[in-house]
Amino acid sequence: MRRYFIGLLCLFLLVMQGMAMSLLPSSLVYSDLLMTPHWILIFLLIVTVFYDNDNTYYAVWYALFFGLLLDVVYTGVLGVYMATYAIVIYIIHGLNKLLHANFVTASILAVVGVALADTILYVVYSFVQITAMAWWDYVVLRLLPTLAANMIFFIILYPLVKERVFNLGEEINNT
């Protein structure tokens, strides 16, 4: 059962991510602020920092698979989340090689990862003319609230899964 922990939690987060907006107060949901939950990405960032070592890329494979599932379930453009999540996790994996794994580092990487992913999604959706939001409006009305909401989720998720993910990574590396 241990080896299925990451996949099952990603699947659970995929389902919960779709219900995230219904968990917020209606005054926040119906405001001008747009928040996009990137819960799978947040969890995969924790996996990248604490599970993968320098020469394993499990989180990238999970990002490809669950990004594709996100595309199939929630978007009309296939491959956008799949490519975005995989690229962001790959970049974070490379940055993680330079840094020591702790809460502060994971928090910084989470901010960078969510900002990068959401910006890439904005650029792609602007390019294919799905969104017509101006850059400054995007930053103020979508990027900053998305970063804040996802960092709250990171702060809640981190103590719940960090030790479990780290221990699973140690087991894989020792075998």
C-alpha positions as CSV (number, residue, x, y, z in Angstrom):
1,M,0.0,0.0,0.0
2,R,2.9,2.3,0.7
3,R,4.1,2.4,-2.9
4,Y,0.6,3.6,-4.0
5,F,0.5,6.5,-1.4
6,I,1.7,9.2,-3.8
7,G,-0.6,8.2,-6.7
8,L,-3.7,7.8,-4.4
9,L,-3.1,11.1,-2.8
10,C,-2.7,12.8,-6.2
11,L,-6.0,11.2,-7.2
12,F,-7.7,12.4,-4.1
13,L,-6.3,15.9,-4.6
14,L,-7.6,15.8,-8.2
15,V,-11.1,15.2,-7.0
16,M,-10.8,17.7,-4.2
17,Q,-9.3,20.3,-6.4
18,G,-12.5,20.4,-8.5
19,M,-14.5,21.1,-5.3
20,A,-12.1,23.7,-3.9
21,M,-14.1,26.7,-5.0
22,S,-17.3,25.4,-3.3
23,L,-15.4,25.3,0.0
24,L,-14.7,29.0,0.0
25,P,-17.2,31.7,1.2
26,S,-19.5,33.0,-1.5
27,S,-18.3,36.6,-0.9
28,L,-14.8,35.5,-2.0
29,V,-16.0,33.2,-4.9
30,Y,-18.2,36.0,-6.4
31,S,-15.6,38.7,-6.1
32,D,-13.3,40.0,-8.9
33,L,-10.5,37.8,-7.6
34,L,-9.8,34.5,-9.4
35,M,-8.1,31.7,-7.6
36,T,-6.9,28.5,-9.2
37,P,-6.1,25.6,-7.0
38,H,-2.9,23.8,-7.9
39,W,-3.1,21.2,-5.2
40,I,-1.6,18.4,-7.2
41,L,1.3,20.7,-8.2
42,I,1.8,21.6,-4.5
43,F,1.9,18.0,-3.5
44,L,4.2,17.1,-6.3
45,L,6.6,19.9,-5.3
46,I,6.8,18.3,-1.9
47,V,7.4,14.9,-3.6
48,T,10.2,16.6,-5.7
49,V,11.9,18.1,-2.6
50,F,11.6,15.1,-0.2
51,Y,11.1,12.0,-2.3
52,D,13.2,12.3,-5.5
53,N,16.9,12.3,-5.3
54,D,19.3,13.8,-7.8
55,N,18.9,11.1,-10.4
56,T,15.2,10.0,-10.0
57,Y,12.3,11.9,-11.7
58,Y,9.2,10.2,-10.2
59,A,7.5,13.5,-9.6
60,V,7.9,14.5,-13.3
61,W,6.2,11.3,-14.3
62,Y,3.4,11.9,-11.8
63,A,3.1,15.5,-13.1
64,L,2.7,14.2,-16.7
65,F,0.0,11.7,-15.8
66,F,-2.0,13.8,-13.4
67,G,-1.6,16.9,-15.5
68,L,-3.2,14.9,-18.4
69,L,-6.0,13.8,-16.0
70,L,-6.5,17.5,-15.1
71,D,-6.7,18.3,-18.8
72,V,-9.2,15.6,-19.5
73,V,-11.5,16.3,-16.5
74,Y,-11.4,20.1,-16.1
75,T,-10.2,21.8,-19.3
76,G,-11.0,21.8,-22.9
77,V,-7.4,22.0,-24.2
78,L,-5.5,18.7,-23.8
79,G,-1.9,18.7,-22.8
80,V,-1.7,22.2,-21.3
81,Y,-1.6,21.2,-17.7
82,M,0.3,18.0,-18.5
83,A,3.2,19.9,-20.2
84,T,3.1,22.8,-17.7
85,Y,3.2,20.7,-14.6
86,A,5.9,18.4,-16.0
87,I,8.1,21.4,-17.0
88,V,7.6,23.2,-13.7
89,I,8.4,20.0,-11.6
90,Y,11.5,19.4,-13.8
91,I,12.7,23.0,-13.1
92,I,12.0,22.7,-9.4
93,H,13.8,19.3,-9.4
94,G,16.9,21.1,-10.9
95,L,16.7,24.0,-8.4
96,N,16.3,21.5,-5.5
97,K,19.7,20.1,-6.4
98,L,21.2,23.4,-5.4
99,L,19.3,23.8,-2.1
100,H,18.9,22.0,1.2
101,A,15.5,20.4,1.7
102,N,13.7,22.1,4.6
103,F,10.4,24.1,5.1
104,V,11.8,27.4,4.0
105,T,13.3,26.0,0.8
106,A,10.1,24.0,0.0
107,S,8.0,27.1,0.6
108,I,10.2,29.2,-1.8
109,L,10.1,26.5,-4.4
110,A,6.3,26.2,-4.0
111,V,5.9,29.9,-4.6
112,V,8.2,29.8,-7.6
113,G,6.5,26.6,-8.9
114,V,2.9,27.9,-8.6
115,A,3.8,31.3,-10.0
116,L,5.6,29.7,-13.0
117,A,2.8,27.2,-13.7
118,D,0.1,29.8,-13.5
119,T,2.0,32.2,-15.7
120,I,2.7,29.5,-18.3
121,L,-1.0,28.6,-18.3
122,Y,-2.0,32.3,-18.7
123,V,0.4,32.7,-21.6
124,V,-0.8,29.6,-23.3
125,Y,-4.5,30.4,-22.8
126,S,-3.8,34.0,-24.1
127,F,-2.0,32.6,-27.1
128,V,-5.0,30.4,-28.1
129,Q,-7.3,33.2,-27.2
130,I,-9.2,31.4,-24.4
131,T,-8.5,34.4,-22.1
132,A,-8.2,38.1,-22.9
133,M,-7.1,39.4,-19.5
134,A,-4.5,42.1,-19.6
135,W,-1.2,41.3,-17.9
136,W,-1.6,43.7,-15.0
137,D,-5.1,42.5,-14.4
138,Y,-3.9,38.9,-14.5
139,V,-1.1,39.7,-11.9
140,V,-3.4,41.5,-9.5
141,L,-6.7,39.6,-9.9
142,R,-5.5,36.1,-10.5
143,L,-1.8,35.4,-9.9
144,L,-1.5,37.0,-6.4
145,P,-4.8,35.4,-5.1
146,T,-3.7,32.1,-6.6
147,L,-0.3,32.3,-4.9
148,A,-1.9,33.2,-1.5
149,A,-4.5,30.4,-1.7
150,N,-2.0,27.8,-2.8
151,M,0.5,28.8,-0.1
152,I,-2.3,28.4,2.5
153,F,-2.8,24.9,1.1
154,F,0.9,24.2,1.2
155,I,1.2,25.3,4.9
156,I,-1.7,22.9,5.7
157,L,-0.4,20.0,3.6
158,Y,3.3,20.2,4.4
159,P,3.2,18.9,8.0
160,L,0.7,16.2,7.1
161,V,2.7,14.6,4.3
162,K,6.4,15.6,4.6
163,E,7.5,12.8,6.9
164,R,5.6,10.2,5.1
165,V,7.0,11.3,1.7
166,F,10.5,11.6,3.1
167,N,10.3,8.1,4.6
168,L,9.0,6.6,1.4
169,G,11.9,8.2,-0.5
170,E,14.4,6.8,2.0
171,E,12.9,3.3,1.5
172,I,13.2,3.6,-2.3
173,N,16.8,4.9,-2.1
174,N,17.9,2.2,0.3
175,T,16.6,-0.7,-1.9
